[in-house]
Amino acid sequence: MLGKTKTLCLLAICLLADSAQSLATPPNLNNLEPRQEPRYKAVAAIAQKRRNDALNAFMPMPAVNQTELGNDVRPYLLTSGLLSKDEIKIIKLDAKALVRKMRNQALTSVQVTTAFCKATVIAQNLTNCVTEVLFKEALERAKFLDEHLNRTGEPLGPLHGLPISLKDTFVTPSHPSSIGFAAFANEPTANKSVIVDMLENLGAVLYVKTNVPTAMLMGETINNVWGETVNPIHKKLTPGGSSGGEGAIGAMRASPLGVGTDVGGSIRIPSAYTHLYGLKPSLGRFPTWGAKPAIAGQDIIYSVSGPMSHSLEAVKLFAEAVLSEEAAPWTLDPKMNPMPWRRRVLPDGAKLKFGILPCNDGIVTCHPPVERALKITAKALKDAGHEVVDWAPVNPQGVEALTTQVFTLTGSDAVLPLLKAYDEPLLGVLKLLFPGGETVPQLTPAKLRELIINRNQLQKDNLDQWRATGVDGVIAPANVPAAARLQMDPQKVYGGFTGFGNVMDLTGCTFPVTYADKNLDPKRGSDWVPNGLRDEFVQSDYDPVFWDGAPVGLQVIGQRLEEEKVLEMTEIIANAVQFKDRVYG
């Protein structure tokens, strides 16, 4: 059974890969001398010292006895006494309210930035979510913005003074962008990512970069340089990947708004795992140019960037600002479409038709808490007057096979040489993705054509089904568990619930629904019939006591380039579900 499971899970794991446009030339592996200690350890020590020194210089952090904290570590931020009452009020506000108060000079950017920097120090100590610390530059920037507003009476852009966190893939010179590689961990950078330049021009304050898995190729956040990031809502679970650092810092409220990337679920999985709203756009809406990649030149399944926040209003604020005619990202990134953001696309009071992608897609079955979340959402929408119908996924086996081949054939020669150069061991699902640590045969022109033809056919089949069913959006799980275990058995990983949105280049946004409950979400009984051995093996991991209290989120998927409609549908769903956060209300 395990042999078959291993093969099938290898097909799934590549859905979580992140790619972009360029990669540095791998180091020369010739004549490497044997070493008693792996090279990556010395590199990691230097990188971690740089980060820790910067954090401690800003706010020394007392030792935290984790055994005295429950699974949900977020209350410590509010009760530790490390933040003042005013600073707690600041971190409880959403991004839109913060910008409004700074524009009205009820708050200064220095006050707001200081509060989030202090919250980040705490979040790092509880979750290990930080890579690069930009506090010094951020406070200088905040001071400049405050002085500009005092002098001119005008804010500097729609994001004036707002602290924004960034996934490590985005380049903020001269800070490194390691993307989980020792090879890049202490390497200065020179050229800003387009989105970094844009956010600064829009008035934002960029203050921290956050952790990712090795090469951004896993649905959990762990690497040999920075270590493992944990989920602040349930510390025995991962915040997901590959934008897992963003998930953790956002859930801790140490960031009002962050930016991640997604090529197989890397925004949506962490966002669903941490009760965030995370928008995965179609190619051509938000810039990715200049981000540090995992797989150079992979352009079959697109990597896209998007916002993540505990506030849906913050996600909308980001979209409206970045896609304004003044910002014009289509003049900066050649992949962008000249499509300014439209504020309202659905009529007031619209009654919509939602498809529900079941918790069983024909390959695997979601854990009971996720199934309950689907039922909660479907009932809430029906009670609000919307139509809800079953919606079968389009050829999940074909989607899985395509993504596997794409990332396996394009990824191994981009990743393995960098790992070998610094003696880095393969972690988690990388052991399945690259069995034996060996590269696979190179992608031939004929195979490339085949992959593109298969992708195009899947996209056409999906479009035909969408037209035939007449749905406005599809509500779907983001993953099998509410959130995966830390260092979960890689043979139990599945990425198909998000991966189809990437293959089809659809738009999607996550939304929080509930918490796992050991009394409401028991193990499946003897009447449950699995799809097969793989499904049975994946389901065997579920333990209602272990997962009790885990965050449960879902996603709503719209058609290609329907970002405005998707956010409006997300708002409709959120208003119907009425999720209440246990810590922040």
N, C-alpha and C positions, 0 to 999 in steps of 0.2 A: 504493500500500500504506500509506504513512504517513498519508494522510488518513483511511483507514478505521481504522487503528490508533489515531489520535488520538481519533476519536469513541468507539471502544470503551473506550479507557483512561480517558476522561473519565467513562464509566459506572462504572468501578471505583474511582476515586480517592476518592470521597466516603465510602467505607467507613471511612476513617481519621479522619473528623471527630469532634470531641468537642463535646458540648453540655451545658447545665445549665439553671438555672431563671431567671436574670435577667441583664440587660445594661444598662450605663449608657447614657443617651441619647447618640447620636453627636454630635460637635461640629458647630457651625454652619459650613457650608462656603461661605457667602456672603462675597463681598468678600475672599477670600484673596489677598494680594498675592504677585506672583511673587518667588521667592527664588533666589539663585544657588546656595545649598547647601540640599539637602533638609532639612526640619525634623527628620526622625527622627534625623539624625546628631548634632545637639547634644543631643537627648534621650538617645540611646544613650550618648554620652560621659559624661553626668552619672550615668546608672544604672551603667555599668561602673566608674566611679571610686568610687562608693559601695560597690559589691561588693568591688573590689580593695583599697580602703583597709581595709575590715573584715578581709579575709583576711590582708593583710600586717601589720596591727596585731597579729593573733593569732600568726602565725608567718611571718616573712619567708622567701620561697622562693627558693633559688638558681636561676639560669637553668639550664634543662634543654636539652641538645643532643639534640633529637628524632632527628636522623640517627644517633645512636649507639645508639638503642633499636630493638629489633626491632618487628615488627607488634604483638606482645603487649607492652603497656607495663606490665602489672600488676606484674612483678617489681621495678620501680623502687621501689614502695612498701615492699618488704621489704628492699631492699639499699642504699637511698640514705643510710642513717644518720640520717634525719630523725625516725624513730620509734625509741624505746628498745626493748629486747628485751621488756620487760613490755607496752609498747603494741602491739607486733606480736602478742604472745600474745592480747591483748584483741580485736584486730580479726579474729583467726582464729576466735574463738568465735562460735557462733550465738546468736541473740537469747534463746532459752530458757535456754542455759547462762549467759549474762550476767545475766539476771534472777535466776537461782538463786544465783549467786555474790554478787550485790548484796544479796539478801535475807539470805544467811548472813553478810554483812559480810566476805567474802573479798575483795571489791572494793567501792570506793565509786562512786557515780554520777559524782562529779567526775572520778575517774580514767578511767572508761569514756567519759564525754562528751568529756573532753580528748583522748583517743586518737582518737575518731572525728572531732572537729573538725580535728585535725592531719592525719588521713588525707584529709579533705575538701579541705584546702588543696592537697595533692599531687594528688588526683584532679582538681581544677579546673584545675591547671596542665597536666595531661596530656590532659584530655578536654573542658574547657570545659562542665562539667555544671551549674554553680551559677548561680542568679539572686540570691536574697536570703539574706543571712548573718544567722543568729539566734544566734550563738555567745554573745554577752554574756548574753542572757536565758536561754539554755540552761544556762550555768554557774551562774547565780544559782539557777535552778530545781534543778539537780543538788545544789547545796549545801543548799538547803532540804530536799530529799528525804533527804539523808544525815543532816541534823540531826534530822529527824522520826523516822527509824529509830533513831538513837542515843537519842533522848529517850523514845520510846514502846515501842520493841522491835517495832513493827509496820510492815511495808511499806505504802506508800500505793498499793494497787491491784495488780492482776496484772501490770502493765507497769512496776512500780516501777523508776525510774532509767534506763529503756531509751531511748537516743537513736533517734528515728525521723525519717527524711527525708520531705519532702512534695513532690509535684508542684506546680508554680507556681500551679495553678488553685485550691488551697486557701488560704483567707484567714486570715492570721495578723497581726492589727492590731499596729502601724500600717504594717507593711511592705506595699509594693505587691504586687499580683498582676497582672503585665503580660500574662500569657498570650501573649507574643510581640508585643504591640502597643506601639508608641511612645506611643500615646494614654494608656496606663495605666502606663507604665514607672516614673514617679516620683510616682504618685498615691497618697497614703496611704489605707489602708483602715480601716474602723471596726468591722465586725461579723464575728466569728469564724464560720468554717464549723462546722457541727454536729460533724463528725468531729474537728476540731481541739479543740473543747471536750471532747469525749468522751475523746480520747486523753490529754489533760492530767488529767482526772478519774481516769483509769485508772492514772496514775502515770508516763506517758511524758515524755520530754524532747524537745521539738521544736527542732531545731538548724539546719536548712538547708532551702531550697526549690530546686527543680531545674528545668532548662530544658525548654522545649517548642517546637514549631514555631509559626510565625505562626498565631494563632487556633486552634491545636491541630487543624489541618486537613491534616496531612501525616504520612506514615509515616516521615519522617526528622525530625531535630530541628535546625532552622535558622530564624533569624528576623533581622530587621534591627536589633534592639536588642542581643541578647546574642551573636549569631553562631552558629556551627555546633558541635554536640557530636559527638565522635567515639567510636567503639567501642573500649574499652580492650583487648579481646581481639584485635582486628585493626584498627589505627588507620586503615586505608584504607576502612573500612566504617562505616556509620552504626549507632548503637545503636537505630535505629528511632524510632517516634513513635506517639502524641504524648507518651507518658510516657518519652521517650528519655533525659532527664536522670536519671530514676530508674533506668533500665537501666544507664547508665554508672556512676553512683555505687555501685550495688549490685554490679556486676561488679568494681569496684575494691576491694570490701570496705571502702569508706569509709562504708557504711551497712549496719547489720545487718538493717534492715527499713524499707521505704518504702511509700508509698501513692500509687497512680496512679488513672486513670480510663480507661474503655473504652466506646466507642460503635460501634466498627467494627474493633477489634483493638488499641487503644491501650495496653492492659496486656500483651496476649499477644504482639504483635509485638516490642516491646522486650525482653520477658522471654525469648522464644525466641532473639532476636539476641544476648543477653548471658548465656546459660546460667543464667537465674533461674527460680524457680518464681513464676508470676504468676497469681493467681486472679481471673477475671472472673465475678462473680456474676450472678444474675438480678436484675431490679428488685425492690427490697423487702427486701434482706438488709443491705447496708451503706449508711450515709447518704451522700447527695450534697448535701443541702440547704445552701445558703450558699456553694457553690463558685462561682468566677468562670467564667462560661460563654463559649463561642464563639458559639453560636447560641441566642438567648433564646427560650424557649417551644417549642422543637422537642421534641415529646413523642410522636412516632410510633415512632422507634427510640430506645430509652432509653439515656441515659448512666448508667453505674454506676461505683462506686468499689471498689477492692480492693487487697489487699496484694501486694508484690513483694519477694522475698528470695532469696539464694543458698541458703537453708535452708528446706526444707519444714516443719520444726518451727516456724520463725518464722511462717510463713503460718498454721499451725494455732493458734499462740499468739494472733495477732491476731484470728482468727475467734472463738475461745473467749472472749476478753476483751470484744470489741466487742458480741458477741451474747449476753452473759450477762444473766441476769434483773436483776442489779444495774445494769448499764449501760442496758438497756432503750431502745435507739435508736428503737423504735416510739413512744415517748412524746415524741420530739424532732423526728422527721422524718415528715411525714404520709404519705410514700410507703412507709414501712417496714411489713413484716409482723410481727405479734407472734409470732416464731418463735425462741425461744432455741436456742442451738447444742446439738446432740446429739453426744456424744463418739464413739460407735460405732454405725454403722448397718449395716455388713456383718458377718456372722458370721466368727469366726476361721477361717482356712483356706478361705475361700470361693473357689470356682472360677467365674470370670466369663466372660461372652461379650462380646468386643470386636469392633466393626466397624472396618475400616480404610478410611478415605476415601483413595482412591488419589492418587498424585502428579499425576494427570491428571484434572481435574474436568469435562472436556468443553469448557472454555474455554481454559485454559492448562496447561502442564506444568511441574512444579517442576524445579529444577536437580538434577543427579545426586547431590550430597551429601544433599539432603533425601530423595530416593528411597531412598538407602542407609540413612538413619536410620529410615525406615518399615520397611524389611526387618529391621534390627537389632531394633527394638522388637517386631515381629510374632514373630520367631523366639524372642526371650527370653520372651515371654509363653506361647508354645506349649510351650517347654521347661519352663516353670513349671506346666504343666497347665491353662492357660486355653484357651478356644476363641477362635479368631480367624477372622473371616469378612470378605469384601469388603462394603463399604457405599457405595452410590452417593449422592452429594449430591442433595438435593432441589432441583430447578429452579434451578441456579446463575444461569441467565440472568434468571430472574424476580427473584431476590434482588438481582442487580446493578442491574437496571433500577429496582427500587423504591428502593434506597438512593441511587442517583444523583438521582432526582427529588426525594426527600425533602430531601437536603442542598443541592442546587442551588436548589430553590424556596424553601427557608427560610433559606439562608445568605448569599446575595449582598448583600442590603440590610442585613444585620447586620454584615458584615465590610468591604465596600468603602468605605463612608463613613469609617470609622476609618482605613483605610490612606491614603486620599486626603488626609485632613486633615493628615497628617504626611509627605506626599510619599513614602510607602513603595512601593517597587516590588514587584510580585508575584514570589514565589520558587517554584521547583520546580513542583509539580503545581497550585499556585494559578493558574498561567498557563493550564492546561487547564480547571480548575474554573470560572474566571471569564474566558472569552476576551474580550480587549479591555478587561478591567477594567470591564465594564458589568454593571449589575444585570439580572436576568432578570424576566419577568413575575411579578407577585405570585401567591401561592397562593390559588386561588378555593375557596369552600366545596365546590363540586362535585368539584374535584380533590382536596381534602383527604379527602372521603368515599371517593373512589376509591382513594387510597393506603392508607387504613385497611382497606378491604375486601380489597385485595390482600395486605396484611401478614397479616391474619387468615387468609386462605386458605393462604398459605405456612406459617403456623404449624400449621394443621390438617393439611395434607399431611405435614409433618414428623412430627407426632404419630402419624399413621396409619402412616407408614413405621416409626417406632420400635416401635410395637406389633407390627407385622407381622414385623419382623426379630428382635424379642426381645433386642436387645443391651442390655448394661448401660451401655456407654460407647462413644464413637467416637473413635479416634485419627486425627488429621489433621495435615497440614502447617500451619504458621503463616503461611507466605508462600512465594513462588516461590524466592528465593535463600536460602542459609543466613543471610545478612544482606546488605542491599542496599549497593551502592556509595555513597560520599559523593556527594551531588548527582547521584544516578542519573537517567538520562534518564526524565522523567516518563511518556513514552509506553510505557515498559516496566514500569510499576508495576501491580500487581494486588492487590486486597484481598479477594477472594472467599473465601479459605480461612478467614478469621476472621469476615468480615461475616455469614455465614449464622447464626453463633451469636448475633449481635446482633439480627438480624431476628426470629429465633425466640425470643429472650429465654432462651437456654440458658445453662447454667453451664459454664465451661471453665477448665482450669489447664494451664500449660505445664510442661515438664520438659526438662532437658538430656539429650542423647543421645551426641553425638560431636563431632569436629572434621572439617571438610572436609580431604580428602587428595588431592593432585594425582595420586597413583599409583592410588588406589582409586576416584576419581571423575572419569574422563576425559569429554571431550565426547561427546555422543550421536553415534552412527555413522550411516551412510547408511541403515541399516534403520529408523531412527526416523521415524515418520509423524506430523507435527504435526496439530493440529486444524484449522489454517487459517493464514492469513497472520499473524494476530495472535500465535498461539502460536509460529510460526516466528520472528517478530521478537523476542518476549520471550526465547526460548531463545538467540537469537544473542548475547546479552550474556555468556553463561557462558564463563569462562576458568579452567580448573582450576589454573593456576599462580597467578593473581591471588587466587583464593579459598582457596588452601592455608592451613590453620590457622584458618579461620573457624569460629566456634561454630555448632553445629547443634542446634536444639531443636524439639520438636513440642508438640502440645496434646492433651489428652483432654477430650472434650465429654460432658457428662451432660444429663439433662433439666432442665427448668425447676425452680428452687428445690431442686436436689439438691447444694448446696454441700458438705455433709458427705460424701456418697457420692463426689463428684468428688475430694475431697482424699484419701479412703481409696483410691480407684482409682489416684490419682497415686502414692501411697506404694507400692502393689503394683507399678506399672510401674517406679518408680525402683529398687525392690529387685531386680526382674528384670533391668533394663538394666545396673545397676551402673556408672554413669558415674563417671569419675575426672577431676577437674580437673587440668590440667597444672601449675598454679602452687600451688594450695592442697590438692591431693590429694582 
